[in-house]
Amino acid sequence: MRFGVIVFPGSNCDRDVVTVTQGLLSQPTRLVWHQDTDLSDLDVVVIPGGFSYGDYLRCGAIARFSPVMRSLLAHASQGKLVIGICNGFQILTEVGLLPGALIRNRDLHFICDRVPISVENNQLPWTHGYTHHQVLTLPIAHGEGRYYADLDTLKTLEDNNQVVFRYGNPNPNGSLNNIAGITNLSGNILGMMPHPERAADGMLGSTDGRLLFEKLT
């Protein structure tokens, strides 16, 4: 399984992902600068957390116009795998690959913590290593991680089992329906605010996020 990790000016979790996919799992991985356009050799594309240029306007609003995005759309349309983590989730909603939006946290504060996350759909390439409703402890680090969508979109997500991860109570950021991660209808595109790559090495105190990457290989 070949991984590619997109790098924007401001990305700061790209190397974290490489440490997991290449360092821990020994999978071929390359960093993809946001102005590159060739993703043809990749099976999985990761849009990492951190920041992307232009976030001062709205998270991901400028990054969506990077040259690599056109190639990402083609990659996704072929049924290949795409995951956006934190800022990457924001970019996936901005580019239209996932519905809804990520807005300011309920209390308008940046949150950096470890929180319980329930696995709501374990029938996906990303989650089949987990059990249904298994509770993971994953780090979050965001100021604009509150998932928001209109009622019709929320109903569609729930009816089609597109809600993949859900926050426990208390809800840390006010996300509607406690949503922490969703997928597209086909299940090949995943967006999530928690950081599984930061919970993949026992030296960091948790390996709850490792299976998400490991079961792809």
ROVEX-205763 format. One line per 5 residues: number of its first residue (from 1); their letters; for each residue z, y, x of N, C-alpha, C. Coordinates in Angstrom, 3 decimals, decimal comma. Example, Ala and Ser with C-alpha at 12.3 -4.5 7.8 and 13.67 -1.06 7.14 Angstrom:
# ROVEX-205763
1> AS> 7,800 -5,690 13,190 7,800 -4,500 12,300 7,800 -3,300 13,200; 7,080 -2,250 12,850 7,140 -1,060 13,670 7,870 0,030 12,900
***
This chain:
# ROVEX-205763
1> MRFGV> 0,000 -1,182 0,843 0,000 0,000 0,000 0,000 1,239 0,883; -0,985 2,093 0,701 -1,095 3,298 1,527 -0,586 4,507 0,738; 0,361 5,225 1,351 0,976 6,398 0,734 0,435 7,668 1,368; 0,277 8,689 0,551 -0,018 10,024 1,044 0,990 10,998 0,476; 1,485 11,904 1,303 2,491 12,882 0,878 1,900 14,274 1,060
6> IVFPG> 1,715 14,990 -0,039 1,104 16,312 0,023 2,105 17,324 0,578; 1,628 18,167 1,479 2,485 19,175 2,117 1,977 20,563 1,739; 2,845 21,344 1,110 2,562 22,747 0,809 3,370 23,626 1,758; 2,959 24,870 1,955 3,844 25,792 2,665 5,163 25,898 1,894; 6,234 25,468 2,487 7,530 25,487 1,818 8,074 24,122 1,486
11> SNCDR> 7,220 23,082 1,484 7,737 21,736 1,229 8,847 21,420 2,221; 9,916 20,791 1,750 10,965 20,407 2,690 11,470 18,986 2,466; 10,859 18,266 1,540 11,247 16,870 1,312 10,124 15,909 1,666; 9,047 16,432 2,239 7,912 15,571 2,592 8,314 14,542 3,644; 9,045 14,981 4,667 9,467 14,048 5,722 10,496 13,042 5,202
16> DVVTV> 11,260 13,436 4,195 12,204 12,503 3,592 11,459 11,311 2,987; 10,356 11,614 2,301 9,561 10,541 1,688 8,951 9,656 2,769; 8,412 10,269 3,817 7,814 9,492 4,910 8,867 8,589 5,556; 10,085 9,079 5,680 11,157 8,261 6,243 11,372 6,995 5,420; 11,193 7,102 4,101 11,362 5,928 3,238 10,150 5,024 3,303
21> TQGLL> 8,969 5,568 3,015 7,781 4,711 2,888 7,345 4,123 4,223; 7,374 4,936 5,263 6,929 4,463 6,572 8,097 3,931 7,406; 9,219 4,664 7,389 10,335 4,286 8,235 11,098 3,077 7,734; 11,438 3,057 6,447 12,230 1,967 5,895 11,384 0,808 5,382; 10,227 1,121 4,809 9,410 0,091 4,159 8,185 -0,313 4,969
26> SQPTR> 7,960 0,341 6,088 6,861 -0,004 7,009 5,487 0,029 6,337; 5,303 0,997 5,435 4,024 1,156 4,760 3,237 2,303 5,405; 1,922 2,138 5,566 1,125 3,227 6,149 1,222 4,483 5,290; 1,527 5,589 5,946 1,776 6,845 5,236 1,185 7,986 6,034; 0,536 8,907 5,359 0,058 10,096 6,067 0,391 11,347 5,277
31> LVWHQ> 0,681 12,419 6,015 0,903 13,720 5,415 -0,440 14,363 5,111; -0,569 14,918 3,911 -1,829 15,518 3,452 -1,605 17,009 3,250; -2,188 17,829 4,109 -2,084 19,284 3,956 -2,745 19,698 2,651; -2,181 20,699 1,978 -2,627 21,040 0,622 -4,071 21,543 0,568; -4,647 21,882 1,698 -6,043 22,315 1,719 -7,006 21,168 2,016
36> DTDLS> -6,465 19,990 2,327 -7,321 18,817 2,513 -7,763 18,286 1,155; -8,852 17,541 1,150 -9,386 17,063 -0,129 -9,681 15,570 -0,160; -9,484 14,881 0,934 -9,829 13,459 0,977 -8,590 12,605 0,728; -8,541 11,997 -0,451 -7,456 11,085 -0,799 -7,981 9,669 -1,010; -9,209 9,433 -0,608 -9,897 8,195 -0,964 -9,248 6,943 -0,391
41> DLDVV> -8,516 7,096 0,711 -7,903 5,918 1,352 -6,505 5,619 0,831; -6,027 6,403 -0,139 -4,629 6,304 -0,564 -4,482 5,552 -1,886; -3,401 4,794 -1,993 -3,055 4,113 -3,242 -2,042 4,905 -4,051; -1,122 5,555 -3,347 -0,063 6,336 -3,992 -0,028 7,726 -3,379; -0,047 8,753 -4,228 0,095 10,123 -3,748 1,433 10,665 -4,231
46> VIPGG> 2,199 11,213 -3,298 3,515 11,782 -3,600 3,441 13,299 -3,451; 3,854 14,007 -4,502 4,046 15,456 -4,397 5,552 15,652 -4,243; 6,008 16,038 -3,058 7,450 16,015 -2,770 8,180 17,227 -3,313; 9,492 17,169 -3,188 10,326 18,280 -3,590 10,411 19,337 -2,507; 11,183 20,351 -2,805 11,302 21,492 -1,907 10,770 22,718 -2,612
51> FSYGD> 9,758 23,313 -2,035 9,143 24,495 -2,626 7,644 24,441 -2,349; 6,887 25,206 -3,102 5,471 25,377 -2,810 5,180 26,876 -2,817; 4,150 27,251 -2,098 3,868 28,688 -1,992 3,554 29,253 -3,378; 4,030 30,449 -3,640 3,812 31,079 -4,938 4,876 30,766 -5,964; 5,934 30,053 -5,583 6,983 29,729 -6,547 7,677 30,972 -7,093
56> YLRCG> 7,564 32,093 -6,391 8,173 33,325 -6,888 7,539 33,752 -8,203; 6,294 33,323 -8,464 5,639 33,628 -9,736 6,158 32,689 -10,819; 6,032 31,409 -10,568 6,558 30,338 -11,410 6,356 29,055 -10,636; 7,330 28,188 -10,649 7,260 27,001 -9,799 5,982 26,208 -10,050; 5,190 26,056 -8,993 3,955 25,280 -9,072 2,761 26,036 -9,615
61> AIARF> 2,956 27,290 -10,045 1,885 28,028 -10,708 0,720 28,335 -9,777; 0,991 28,556 -8,498 -0,066 28,823 -7,530 -0,506 27,531 -6,843; 0,437 26,652 -6,585 0,112 25,386 -5,922 -0,917 24,575 -6,708; -0,946 24,740 -8,006 -1,900 23,984 -8,828 -3,346 24,297 -8,467; -3,578 25,441 -7,812 -4,940 25,821 -7,449 -5,319 25,404 -6,027
66> SPVMR> -4,434 24,724 -5,336 -4,751 24,243 -3,991 -5,939 23,278 -4,035; -6,769 23,264 -2,986 -7,948 22,380 -2,966 -7,622 20,913 -3,209; -6,446 20,461 -2,757 -6,110 19,045 -2,908 -5,949 18,646 -4,372; -5,687 19,611 -5,251 -5,425 19,284 -6,648 -6,639 18,677 -7,352; -7,819 19,140 -7,012 -9,018 18,562 -7,623 -9,140 17,090 -7,247
71> SLLAH> -8,846 16,785 -6,008 -8,880 15,391 -5,569 -7,768 14,581 -6,224; -6,619 15,216 -6,428 -5,510 14,534 -7,088 -5,879 14,172 -8,523; -6,541 15,070 -9,210 -6,988 14,788 -10,580 -7,927 13,589 -10,613; -8,838 13,519 -9,649 -9,759 12,390 -9,576 -9,006 11,100 -9,259; -8,061 11,180 -8,341 -7,228 10,038 -7,969 -6,502 9,500 -9,199
76> ASQGK> -5,893 10,394 -9,970 -5,143 9,991 -11,158 -6,056 9,412 -12,229; -7,254 9,989 -12,387 -8,179 9,513 -13,428 -8,675 8,101 -13,157; -8,581 7,667 -11,907 -8,970 6,302 -11,544 -7,836 5,307 -11,780; -6,722 5,784 -12,305 -5,590 4,917 -12,568 -4,706 4,684 -11,363; -4,972 5,406 -10,272 -4,125 5,277 -9,085 -2,801 5,996 -9,316
81> LVIGI> -1,843 5,700 -8,472 -0,473 6,149 -8,697 -0,199 7,538 -8,127; 0,534 8,333 -8,909 0,945 9,681 -8,503 2,403 9,860 -8,912; 3,221 10,353 -8,002 4,596 10,709 -8,348 4,894 12,115 -7,853; 5,468 12,917 -8,735 5,926 14,251 -8,377 7,433 14,311 -8,490; 8,093 14,693 -7,415 9,550 14,733 -7,367 10,011 16,185 -7,294
86> CNGFQ> 10,867 16,595 -8,222 11,444 17,942 -8,239 10,326 18,994 -8,315; 10,061 19,728 -7,256 8,964 20,689 -7,280 7,641 20,003 -7,583; 7,514 18,748 -7,167 6,314 17,990 -7,477 6,159 17,744 -8,964; 7,259 17,533 -9,668 7,242 17,389 -11,128 6,764 18,693 -11,759; 7,285 19,811 -11,257 6,863 21,118 -11,764 5,350 21,310 -11,587
91> ILTEV> 4,828 20,893 -10,442 3,397 21,034 -10,177 2,586 20,156 -11,120; 3,052 18,947 -11,391 2,328 18,048 -12,302 2,230 18,624 -13,707; 3,272 19,327 -14,157 3,178 19,960 -15,476 2,246 21,171 -15,432; 2,277 21,921 -14,340 1,413 23,096 -14,215 -0,070 22,708 -14,190; -0,381 21,593 -13,542 -1,779 21,185 -13,422 -2,246 20,413 -14,658
96> GLLPG> -1,323 20,099 -15,565 -1,691 19,450 -16,822 -1,701 17,937 -16,794; -1,204 17,335 -15,702 -1,162 15,873 -15,652 0,014 15,314 -16,444; 1,021 16,137 -16,683 2,150 15,759 -17,523 2,444 16,898 -18,492; 2,915 16,564 -19,706 3,178 17,614 -20,704 4,515 18,303 -20,473; 4,677 19,448 -21,121 5,938 20,170 -21,057 6,024 21,104 -19,876
101> ALIRN> 7,232 21,570 -19,612 7,464 22,526 -18,527 8,887 22,359 -18,020; 9,119 22,836 -16,792 10,461 22,868 -16,206 10,878 24,320 -16,099; 11,994 24,663 -16,752 12,429 26,049 -16,804 13,819 26,189 -16,182; 14,331 27,439 -16,149 15,624 27,709 -15,515 16,718 26,834 -16,112; 17,601 26,371 -15,249 18,734 25,577 -15,704 19,539 26,335 -16,762
106> RDLHF> 20,167 25,579 -17,625 20,896 26,155 -18,761 21,842 27,279 -18,352; 22,597 27,075 -17,278 23,574 28,078 -16,849 23,035 29,019 -15,777; 21,740 28,936 -15,504 21,056 29,835 -14,569 21,570 29,701 -13,137; 22,145 28,538 -12,811 22,638 28,290 -11,465 21,842 27,175 -10,806; 21,686 27,269 -9,486 21,129 26,153 -8,719 22,154 25,033 -8,703
111> ICDRV> 21,682 23,803 -8,933 22,579 22,645 -8,971 22,233 21,720 -7,813; 23,230 21,346 -7,032 23,074 20,354 -5,979 24,210 19,356 -6,150; 23,865 18,133 -6,587 24,911 17,191 -6,950 24,311 15,783 -6,993; 25,141 14,791 -7,191 24,709 13,433 -7,487 25,096 13,150 -8,931; 24,143 12,671 -9,719 24,391 12,505 -11,150 23,932 11,131 -11,618
116> PISVE> 24,497 10,630 -12,719 24,044 9,360 -13,279 22,722 9,531 -14,030; 21,807 8,604 -13,779 20,487 8,616 -14,408 20,241 7,247 -15,037; 19,898 7,234 -16,307 19,621 5,971 -16,997 18,130 5,650 -16,941; 17,803 4,390 -16,657 16,411 3,926 -16,658 16,034 3,578 -18,090; 15,161 4,369 -18,691 14,794 4,192 -20,093 13,582 3,291 -20,289
121> NNQLP> 12,733 3,199 -19,286 11,543 2,354 -19,372 11,384 1,640 -18,038; 11,603 0,331 -18,044 11,490 -0,447 -16,800 10,250 -1,329 -16,798; 9,249 -0,937 -17,589 8,015 -1,705 -17,678 6,862 -1,009 -16,946; 7,189 -0,213 -15,971 6,202 0,573 -15,241 6,147 0,125 -13,787; 5,047 0,413 -13,083 4,990 0,083 -11,650 6,172 0,671 -10,885
126> WTHGY> 6,637 1,839 -11,331 7,717 2,543 -10,639 9,083 1,917 -10,880; 9,285 1,308 -12,041 10,645 0,972 -12,480 10,881 -0,510 -12,734; 9,903 -1,363 -12,477 10,073 -2,761 -12,854 11,098 -3,489 -11,992; 11,589 -2,828 -10,942 12,665 -3,412 -10,152 14,045 -3,156 -10,731; 14,104 -2,305 -11,766 15,374 -1,978 -12,403 15,489 -2,699 -13,743
131> THHQV> 16,685 -2,710 -14,289 16,885 -3,251 -15,623 16,911 -2,113 -16,638; 16,592 -2,447 -17,886 16,588 -1,438 -18,943 17,988 -0,857 -19,111; 18,059 0,462 -19,101 19,304 1,216 -19,235 20,224 1,076 -18,016; 19,682 0,567 -16,910 20,468 0,566 -15,688 20,795 2,003 -15,305; 22,002 2,236 -14,868 22,427 3,588 -14,492 22,393 3,719 -12,977
136> LTLPI> 21,596 4,667 -12,511 21,467 4,952 -11,089 22,230 6,233 -10,772; 22,676 6,354 -9,555 23,242 7,617 -9,088 22,264 8,231 -8,107; 21,671 9,366 -8,497 20,639 10,009 -7,687 20,983 11,479 -7,467; 20,588 12,032 -6,319 20,820 13,453 -6,064 19,871 14,332 -6,877; 20,354 15,481 -7,279 19,506 16,525 -7,833 19,741 17,794 -7,025
141> AHGEG> 18,715 18,627 -6,929 18,820 19,894 -6,207 17,748 20,826 -6,740; 18,097 21,588 -7,775 17,088 22,440 -8,400 17,727 23,603 -9,154; 16,942 24,648 -9,291 17,345 25,790 -10,100 16,542 25,887 -11,375; 15,376 25,220 -11,385 14,494 25,241 -12,556 14,090 23,804 -12,893; 15,081 23,024 -13,316 14,840 21,616 -13,593 15,033 21,231 -15,040
146> RYYAD> 15,214 22,204 -15,883 15,467 21,937 -17,312 14,146 21,613 -18,003; 14,013 20,362 -18,460 12,759 19,971 -19,111 12,698 20,570 -20,510; 11,524 21,127 -20,812 11,301 21,761 -22,115 9,930 21,393 -22,638; 9,861 21,093 -23,925 8,583 20,847 -24,604 8,784 21,117 -26,091; 7,689 21,310 -26,817 7,809 21,511 -28,259 8,190 20,197 -28,935
151> LDTLK> 8,602 20,282 -30,185 9,117 19,113 -30,900 8,090 18,000 -31,024; 6,831 18,356 -31,245 5,790 17,333 -31,362 5,616 16,578 -30,048; 5,637 17,312 -28,949 5,507 16,664 -27,638 6,688 15,754 -27,357; 7,883 16,227 -27,684 9,071 15,397 -27,483 8,996 14,117 -28,298; 8,544 14,230 -29,533 8,422 13,041 -30,389 7,399 12,067 -29,814
156> TLEDN> 6,281 12,588 -29,326 5,257 11,737 -28,730 5,797 11,008 -27,509; 6,511 11,733 -26,654 7,099 11,117 -25,462 8,060 9,994 -25,833; 8,897 10,236 -26,822 9,872 9,235 -27,234 9,186 8,036 -27,895; 8,237 8,312 -28,777 7,563 7,233 -29,515 6,758 6,326 -28,600; 6,213 6,890 -27,513 5,350 6,122 -26,611 6,083 5,621 -25,366
161> NQVVF> 7,410 5,708 -25,378 8,227 5,249 -24,236 7,824 5,918 -22,933; 7,479 7,205 -23,019 7,102 7,945 -21,828 8,290 8,607 -21,132; 9,450 8,563 -21,771 10,664 9,031 -21,103 11,140 7,900 -20,208; 11,122 8,130 -18,915 11,421 7,081 -17,935 12,877 7,160 -17,475; 13,354 8,375 -17,248 14,726 8,580 -16,787 15,405 9,617 -17,671
166> RYGNP> 16,701 9,371 -17,921 17,456 10,296 -18,757 18,808 10,584 -18,112; 19,199 11,856 -18,149 20,513 12,224 -17,632 21,609 11,660 -18,532; 22,755 11,369 -17,922 23,923 11,019 -18,707 24,592 12,276 -19,236; 25,750 12,092 -19,822 26,513 13,229 -20,322 27,724 13,462 -19,416; 28,021 14,719 -19,079 27,344 15,925 -19,557 25,976 16,134 -18,900
171> NPNGS> 25,056 16,644 -19,684 23,717 16,966 -19,202 23,836 18,080 -18,148; 23,380 17,854 -16,919 23,648 18,843 -15,856 22,880 20,148 -15,984; 21,688 20,116 -16,603 20,862 21,331 -16,579 20,333 21,774 -17,940; 20,667 21,048 -19,012 20,226 21,435 -20,343 18,871 20,900 -20,747; 18,316 19,950 -20,001 17,018 19,372 -20,356 17,042 18,832 -21,783
176> LNNIA> 15,986 19,108 -22,528 15,911 18,605 -23,896 15,882 17,081 -23,879; 16,586 16,484 -24,823 16,697 15,029 -24,925 17,230 14,390 -23,641; 17,909 15,193 -22,832 18,459 14,714 -21,550 17,384 14,159 -20,613; 16,164 14,629 -20,744 15,045 14,081 -19,978 15,144 14,455 -18,500; 15,098 13,426 -17,650 15,113 13,607 -16,196 13,801 13,198 -15,556
181> GITNL> 12,970 12,450 -16,294 11,688 12,017 -15,755 10,811 11,452 -16,846; 9,515 11,728 -16,759 8,560 11,237 -17,755 7,316 10,710 -17,047; 6,520 9,984 -17,805 5,250 9,488 -17,295 4,134 9,890 -18,252; 2,910 9,766 -17,794 1,788 9,959 -18,704 1,638 8,706 -19,560; 0,713 8,730 -20,516 0,574 7,614 -21,447 0,204 6,331 -20,728
186> SGNIL> -0,588 6,425 -19,665 -1,023 5,238 -18,932 0,046 4,693 -17,993; 1,009 5,516 -17,652 2,109 5,069 -16,807 1,866 5,152 -15,315; 0,710 5,660 -14,905 0,429 5,738 -13,468 0,890 7,054 -12,842; 1,262 8,033 -13,672 1,728 9,329 -13,179 3,178 9,519 -13,600; 4,053 9,722 -12,639 5,480 9,896 -12,905 5,951 11,228 -12,360
191> GMMPH> 6,676 11,962 -13,170 7,351 13,176 -12,718 8,843 13,036 -12,952; 9,633 13,367 -11,950 11,090 13,267 -12,092 11,776 14,354 -11,281; 12,865 14,905 -11,812 13,618 15,925 -11,081 14,565 15,329 -10,048; 15,263 14,231 -10,325 16,131 13,645 -9,283 15,327 13,180 -8,072; 16,011 13,026 -6,954 15,380 12,690 -5,679 15,655 11,230 -5,302
196> PERAA> 14,778 10,292 -5,627 15,012 8,903 -5,221 14,935 8,705 -3,714; 14,131 9,527 -3,036 13,986 9,383 -1,587 15,269 9,747 -0,843; 16,139 10,495 -1,478 17,415 10,865 -0,861 18,507 9,831 -1,163; 18,140 8,780 -1,879 19,077 7,695 -2,180 18,391 6,370 -1,883; 17,845 6,269 -0,671 17,096 5,064 -0,300 17,617 4,408 0,967
201> DGMLG> 18,555 5,049 1,623 19,083 4,553 2,891 20,598 4,443 2,775; 21,128 3,262 3,050 22,558 3,057 2,944 23,376 4,011 3,785; 22,789 4,530 4,861 23,511 5,487 5,708 23,830 6,775 4,952; 23,066 7,046 3,872 23,306 8,247 3,074 24,231 7,972 1,895; 24,696 6,731 1,783 25,684 6,414 0,766 25,151 5,800 -0,509
206> STDGR> 23,831 5,671 -0,643 23,262 5,077 -1,850 21,864 4,561 -1,567; 21,520 3,447 -2,203 20,155 2,927 -2,123 19,557 2,778 -3,523; 20,105 3,490 -4,497 19,643 3,357 -5,884 18,190 3,772 -6,068; 17,684 4,662 -5,212 16,315 5,122 -5,363 15,287 4,301 -4,601; 15,740 3,401 -3,768 14,818 2,673 -2,881 13,844 1,771 -3,626
211> LLFEK> 14,322 1,109 -4,688 13,465 0,164 -5,424 12,246 0,840 -6,028; 12,376 2,130 -6,359 11,237 2,826 -6,941 10,033 2,794 -6,005; 10,290 2,925 -4,704 9,221 2,859 -3,711 8,940 1,415 -3,306; 9,992 0,638 -3,151 9,855 -0,713 -2,602 9,027 -1,613 -3,514; 9,184 -1,495 -4,833 8,477 -2,378 -5,739 7,001 -2,025 -5,886
216> LT> 6,579 -0,921 -5,281 5,142 -0,586 -5,255 4,416 -1,340 -4,161; 5,154 -1,808 -3,180 4,524 -2,381 -1,984 4,224 -3,866 -2,152
***
